[in-house]
Amino acid sequence: MKLEGKRAIVTGGAAGIGSAIAVALANEGADVAIADVQVDKANAMAARINALGRRAVAIPCDVGDSTQVDAMVKRVVDELGGLHILVNNAAVISQGPFWEVGDETWHRIIRNNLSSVFFCSRAAARVMIAQKQGGRIISMSSIHATLSEPSAAPYTAAKGGIEAMSRTMATELAPYKILVNCVAPGATYSELTTPMYTDAVKQALFQRVPLKEIAQPEWIAAGVVFLASEDSRYMTGQVLTIDGGYVMDGSLPGAKYWTE
């Protein structure tokens, strides 16, 4: 097992991609803390991980509140005996043209999607530095840190901020062998997104995505496991894009560049 003896936190680990990440880490031998505001779902995930033979704890936590984050990380260390892996996965979304976005919505998205990554990474880094065992901080970004997403300006700002901040954290934490990286998923099935993928949306997506598939959460989780393991020991400050080729493909679907 690649993560035997490691202790991990997955924020927003009660559902969606976060739950797939939590299970994937446990399958590789890690003990896992689920930090989430969805208490019942978090408890169910902890029970599922226990059933895999790993230790797990569900901790109610609003990751946009630094006081709650600090208490959550302390509890993880106390109950699991340390911290080696942090996965910043928790996020919320909003919709609407940026000129119609109110202050409250802007602050809510930045608080939950960007400030939360700072708070959790800060608390985790303090523990990892003191442990002198290295560590991994992995934050979930999005292809929409690079590609525009209409009606989601606060969300894209937060994801872009995560990537920029992660590069700075990677530089500062390198002397402690704490690696900081991001995962940028493309279109992925989850409880939140599956209703969005109508036949019309899938048809449009598959004109843009070369592999012509929508990812399963487990495919994204596999990238997180890679970054959490020794397989990525020489990789820091990077963004691992898992999107079926969406971002890299500059072709024009259906168009012919040359005439006969």
TORTORPA-301126 format. One record per residue (C-alpha): x, y, z. Coordinates in steps of 0.001 Angstrom, whole numbers, plus 500000, padded with zeros to 6 digits. Layout:
XYZ;...
This chain:
500000500000500000;501391503363498944;500093505288501954;500532502795504779;500966504592508101;499882507992506760;497127510157508250;495042512300505947;492367514987506045;489878515365503212;487765518494503452;484340518129501882;484965514395501985;481400513363502736;480184513265499118;481113513659495467;484762513741494442;485731514182498089;484226510850499111;486000509097496221;489272510651497374;488716509536500967;488063505939499897;491034505931497507;493400507123500252;492053504501502636;492436501776500032;496129502674499860;496516502354503627;495887505853504997;493791506674508032;491374509420507025;489582512311508695;486461513604506960;485986517331507610;482565518396506399;479446520325507341;477284517379506186;477462515541509486;475366512474508673;477137511872505362;480529512389507001;479698509809509657;478600507371506948;481878507887505095;483869507296508267;481988504043508819;482733503015505230;486443503648505740;486398501735509022;484928498818507096;488017498882504866;490144498277507939;491407501829508332;490856504304511134;488546507184510334;487012510144512093;484225512453510956;484637516032512158;481970518702511638;483858521714510324;483127524914508448;486459525257506672;485822528944506028;486169529545509794;489821529500510872;488941528777514501;487029525664513500;489830524624511149;492486524895513845;490343522848516229;489677520252513520;493364519775512736;494219519495516439;491551516828516846;492931514871513888;496414514907515389;495081513905518806;492863511084517535;494854509730514605;498331510481515900;499610512883513282;498998514429509877;500804513710506622;498289514504503864;495823517365503489;493354517372500599;491596520726500209;488462519609498405;485553521525499967;483960524087497653;480712525807496740;479538527333493469;477363530226492351;475785531356489113;475086534689487489;476806537392485410;479584538990487440;477917542423487328;474888540955489092;476882539188491809;476285540809495176;478920541389497833;477518538628500032;477805536021497269;481333537127496371;482515536913499964;480790533540500502;482476531949497486;485918533358498285;485535532410501946;484570528806501276;486719528143498195;489906530160498730;490170531330502328;489393527758503415;492423526473501500;494620529055503217;493262528253506680;493526524473506279;496955524596504632;498292526930507312;497119524676510131;498380521540508390;501755523062507541;502378523982511169;501812520359512190;503857518914509320;506806521238509975;506828520277513649;506632516554512818;509745516778510580;508409513976508378;507551515933505259;504009515939503954;501594516597501132;499128519439500618;496858518814497627;494204521318496611;491382520780494166;491441523441491487;489519523236488217;490091523552484493;488148526784484974;491155528322486658;492396528400483048;489265528308480900;486587530904481451;483311529691482889;480514532176482184;478375533076485195;480975531812487672;483396534708488198;483820534272491988;484400530525491522;487004530958488786;488732533690490794;488970531366493771;490335528464491713;492917530684490049;493878531976493473;494343528437494768;496840527656492014;498830530869492528;498850530476496302;499884526829496019;502997527787494054;504019530176496823;503313527597499526;505296524994497566;508315527292497489;508120528124501184;507549524532502306;510133522863500060;512879523001502731;510614520902504959;509935518303502216;506264519274502230;505018519104498663;502167521333497508;500258520555494310;496831520979492742;494478518730490819;492352520372488121;489423518158487121;487414518628483968;483815517484483583;483175514923486317;480100513092487499;479050513767491101;475866514208493080;475984517928492283;476904517807488593;475193514701487201;471832516478486633;473705519068484536;474881516503482013;471830516335479781;472127514730476351;472560518181474805;475332519103477227;477121515793476681;476911516209472921;478486519660473188;481135518441475638;482156515549473449;482822517975470597;485432519606472851;486778516701474937;489034514495472803;488489511379474938;484720511933474675;483943510888478214;482885512531481461;485122511481484332;484064509297487203;485089510646490635;487449507694491096;489506508859488092;490133512169489824;490873510433493111;493590508383491401;495451511608490644;495217512644494292;496643509300495408;499565509812493017;500303513248494488;499935511925498044;502383509073497479;506130508772497008;505491508445493267;505339512264493168;508371512859495392;510018515243492889;506914517227492004;505792520388493752;504034523613492808;502310521891489893;498774521468488584;497771517963487532;495006518392484956;492600515455484592;490162516521481908;490192514102478985;492222516599476963;489707519446477219;492173522261477957;494956521180475613;492802520673472503;492818523739470262;491154522122467280;487906523348465749;485367520505465960;483974519633462544;486140522148460692;488593521285457907;491755523363457798;492628522559454199;490554522396451045;491102519829448333;
